[in-house]
Structures are given as structure tokens and as C-alpha cells.
């Protein structure tokens, strides 16, 4: 009888250790509510102003620190702003995104390569261009941008942590190497494929 009890205890202990190891590898969520109460769960917290922290294998992933609703919107519908220098509508659009607390990446359109990259995204020759997931907005219109962001799941009020910073703007077409010097066309020359620049807009585009 003693042998049987000992084997039973050992089996139970082994099962407990296996379950403990499995739970250590499971993904948990640490959420902090508005009242400061911390809750751990194996399911994502409900939408709201709570901070999501994934805990996997005992390690906390605090890479973004975004509220859950905002983090989900960024994951499902990332936002990218295509802009150019001395572009007032681009400045207005950037200001709106920052005031609403939208995490976004920015790509600048300056060179012919940048123009070619942008035209793969949007056929309308108007800057700025905003992409929200698969949705595209050409030209700045606050109401249209706001509606598109709301439809994509972004909160209507700024919920970004005060320490959050967007990444620095980069060229729409990544540089493939040293620039190749070419002979500039004669003044006023135009091959007919690209409309002349309007003001400070890149050739073929308008603000």
C-alpha cells in the first residue's frame, strides 16, 4: 500500500511540474486599468485605455507600451505618410496625425526614384498621400482622413504615451548605392511623360 501511495504522489508531482512548465511558456497578458489595478490573463484585454504587455516564458515584452486598442490598429492598419519639402498640405496632415496620436511612418518624395515608388502606391498625382492599411487618401482633407482612421480602428482621441516618438522620415525609394551622375536636360526641356513641377512639388505632382 505504501508503494502505491508513493507512486501516486510522484505521478501527481510530475504532472504538476509539466503543467507548470507549460504555463511558463504560455503567453500571458498584463494589463493596467484606469484605476491602476494590474491584471494577468491568457486572453487579450478588452478594448479600452489599458496597456498591453505580453509575458512569454516569464519574460515581459514591453517593446511598444501602446494602449491595446491603438496597438491593434497599428498592427492591422499601419499608417504611412508620403510627403515632400515645402508642402503646406503635407505639414497640415502631419500635424493632424500627431495631434490625434497616430503612430505613423513618413516617406519623402524628392527624386525620380521616389516618384516611381509612390506611383506604385497611388496613381493620383497629388501630395500628400496617406495609406492606412489598404486604404489610400490623396491630398489632405481632415474629414476624410479622420473618417478613414476611425474606420481602421484608431481611437478618436490621443492615447499615445508621452514618451512615444515616431521614426524619422525616410526616402520613398531606399537608396541602392552611390548616385550616378547624369547629364541634366536643357532648361525647359520635357519629354512629355512627366508634367512640369508646380511650385515646390516634385515633377508630375501637385499639392
N, C-alpha and C positions, 0 to 999 in steps of 0.2 A: 504493500500500500504506500509506503514511504517513497519507493522508487517512482511509482506512478505520479504522486503529487509533485516530486522534484522535476520530472519530465514535463508535466503540465505547466509548472511555473516557468521553466526555461523556454517553453514554446510561447507562452504569453509574453515573456520579456523580449524574445526575438521578434515577435510580431509588432510589439510596441516600438522597438528600435527601428524597424523597417518603416513603419508609418511615420515616425519622427523624421527619418531621413527624407522620405518622400515629401513631407510637408515643408522641409527646409528648402527643397528645390522648387516648390510651387511658387507661383507668382502671387504676391500679396499686394494690396494697395493700402497706402497710408494716406488718409485724408484728414484735413483740419477744417472743421466747420467754422462758420462766422463767430460762434461763441468761444472758439479756441479749443473745443473738445477734439481730441485725436482719436480716430477710429481705424482699426485694421480690418481688412476684408479681402476675400479671394475674388471678389467681383468688383468691377469699376464703380466708383461712387456715382450717385445720381447727378444729373446736370445741376450746376449751381456754382457759386463762388467758393469752391474748395480747391485745395492744392493736391494734385495727384503725385504720389511718389511710389514707384514700383520697387518692390522688395523681392529679389530673386536670389535664392541660395544664401540668404542672410545679408546680402549687400543692397544698400539703398541706392537707387538710381535717381539722382536729383539734378539731372542734366539740364532740364528746362525750367522747372518751377512754375510753369504756366497753370492757371486755373484749368480744371478738367474740360469744361465746355470749349474754351479757347484752344487748348491743346488738340482736341478732336477736330476742330475746324481747320487748324493748320495742317494736321495730318491728312485730312480728306480733301481739302481745297486750298492748297498753298497759293499765296498771293505774290505776284511779281509785277513790278512797275517798270515800264520801258520809258525812258526819259531822254532829254537832250539838254545841252547847255543853253542858258538864257531863254528858257521856255517858261513863261509865266503860268500857263495851264499845268505844266508838269510840277511846278512849285506848289500850286494850289492843291493838286491831287496828293502830293507827298504830305503836305500839311494836314489834309483831311485824314489820311491814313494814320498819321501819328497821333492826332487828337482823339481819334476813335480807339486807339490802342490796337492797331492791326499789325501783327508781325509780318514783314514783307521783305523780299529781296529786290534790289534795284539793278537794272541793266541799262547802261547808257548807249545811245546811238550816235556815233560820230563818224565812223569810217564807212566805206562802201561795204566792207565785210559785215559791219554791224547792221547796215540796212538790209543786206541779203538775209541775215539771220532773223531779223524782225519780220520780214516778208514771208517767212515760213510760218510765222505765228499769226499774223494779221495781214489781210490784203488791203485794208483801208489805209491810205497814206495820211494818217493824222496822228499826231502825238499830243499827249501821252497815250500809251496803250497799257491797260491793266488786265492781267489774266488772273482769274480766281478759279482754280481748278481748270475745268474745260471751258469756262465762260470767258469771253473777251469783251472788253469795253474800249472802244476807240474814242479818243478825245475825252476831256474831263467834263463830267456832268455830275454834280454832287448827289442829286437824287437817284440817278441811275446806278452810280457806284454804291451808294448806301443800300439800295434795294438788293443789289446783287450780293453784297457782303452778308446781309441779313439772311437771304435765301441760302447762302452757303454755310450758315450756322454760326457766323461770328456774332458775338454779343454786341448790342447796340450802344453800350457804354464801355469806357476804357477800364479794363481789368488787368492790364499789364503790371507786373511787379515794377517798382520804381527803379530797380537796378537793371531792367532789361534794355538791351541795345540791339538795334538791327545791324546786320552786317554791312560793311562798306560797299558802295556801288561798284560794279564791275562792268567791263565791256560786254555788249550783247554777243559778240563773236570773240571767243577766247583767242588770244594771240598764239599762233602756231610757231613762231620763231621770229628772227630779226626781220624788220620791214624791208621790202625790196623796193629800191628806188626806181621810179618810173618817170618818164618824160611827161611833164604837165601839158595838157592840151592848151591850145591858144585861147586867149581871153575871148569869152563869149561863145566858144565852141560848144556844141551839144550834139550828141549822136542821135538824139530823138527818142532814146529809150527811157531816159530819166528826166523828169521835169526840173527846171532850174530851181535853185533854192529860193524859198520865200522868207525874207528876213534872215533870222538866225537858224532856221530849220534846216536839217540835212537835205541834200538834193532829193527831190521827189516827195518830200513830206511837208506838212503844214501844221501849225499849232492851232 
